[in-house]
Amino acid sequence: MADTPKYGAIAALREAQQHLSDMSSPSAGLLLPVKPPKPQGKRSDPAWKQYSVLLKKESHKQASLILRQKYDGTDLSDLMQALLEHWIQTEQ
């Protein structure tokens, strides 16, 4: 099977990839810059929990559009959290 052109091409690609990875391995004296840690998302933050709510399609669409246009980095969950916290404060 390895002698057929189809599998020979795959083997050649693997060999070329191995050759490139051998060439690109860092030398002992080369120091690479340290990447900053990836910011933690809401899904992996234990303070946040995903809930399901029913919203009208048009309201969700308009709110998402306004958030994208006017509030950089604010998503719908941030808006809902702020509204819920404000409502809790007014009810206490």
C-alpha positions in Angstrom: 0.0 0.0 0.0 2.8 2.4 0.8 4.1 2.2 -2.8 0.9 3.6 -4.4 1.1 7.2 -5.5 -1.7 8.3 -3.2 0.0 7.1 0.0 3.4 8.0 -1.3 2.3 11.6 -1.5 1.1 11.5 2.1 4.3 9.9 3.3 6.3 12.7 1.4 4.2 15.4 3.1 4.8 13.8 6.5 8.5 13.6 5.8 8.7 17.2 4.7 6.7 18.3 7.8 9.1 16.4 10.0 12.1 17.9 8.3 10.7 21.4 8.8 10.0 20.8 12.4 13.5 19.5 12.9 14.9 22.7 11.3 12.7 25.0 13.3 13.5 23.5 16.7 14.9 26.4 18.8 18.6 26.3 19.7 19.8 26.4 23.3 20.8 30.1 23.2 17.5 31.4 21.6 15.0 32.9 24.0 11.5 33.3 22.8 9.2 36.0 24.1 6.8 34.8 26.8 3.2 35.0 25.8 0.9 36.7 28.2 -1.7 34.4 29.8 -5.0 34.1 28.0 -7.7 36.1 29.8 -10.2 33.9 31.6 -13.6 33.7 29.9 -17.0 33.7 31.7 -17.5 30.0 31.0 -14.4 29.1 33.0 -15.0 31.7 35.8 -16.8 30.0 38.8 -18.6 33.3 39.6 -20.6 33.0 36.4 -23.2 30.3 35.5 -24.9 29.8 32.2 -28.7 30.1 32.3 -31.3 29.9 29.6 -33.8 32.7 29.2 -36.5 33.4 26.5 -36.2 36.7 24.7 -38.0 38.0 21.7 -35.8 37.7 18.6 -36.2 41.3 17.6 -35.3 42.6 21.1 -32.2 40.4 21.2 -31.1 41.5 17.7 -31.5 45.2 18.4 -29.7 44.9 21.8 -26.8 43.0 20.3 -26.5 45.6 17.5 -26.5 48.6 19.9 -23.9 46.9 22.1 -21.6 46.2 19.2 -22.0 49.8 17.9 -21.8 51.8 21.1 -20.2 49.6 23.8 -16.9 48.1 22.9 -16.4 44.7 24.6 -19.8 44.6 26.3 -21.9 41.6 25.4 -25.5 40.7 26.1 -24.6 38.8 29.3 -22.9 41.9 30.7 -26.0 44.0 30.0 -28.3 41.4 31.5 -26.1 41.2 34.6 -26.2 45.0 35.1 -29.9 45.2 34.6 -30.5 42.3 37.0 -28.2 43.8 39.7 -30.0 47.2 39.3 -33.4 45.6 39.7 -32.3 43.7 42.8 -31.0 46.9 44.4 -34.3 48.7 43.7 -36.3 45.8 45.2 -34.5 45.6 48.5 
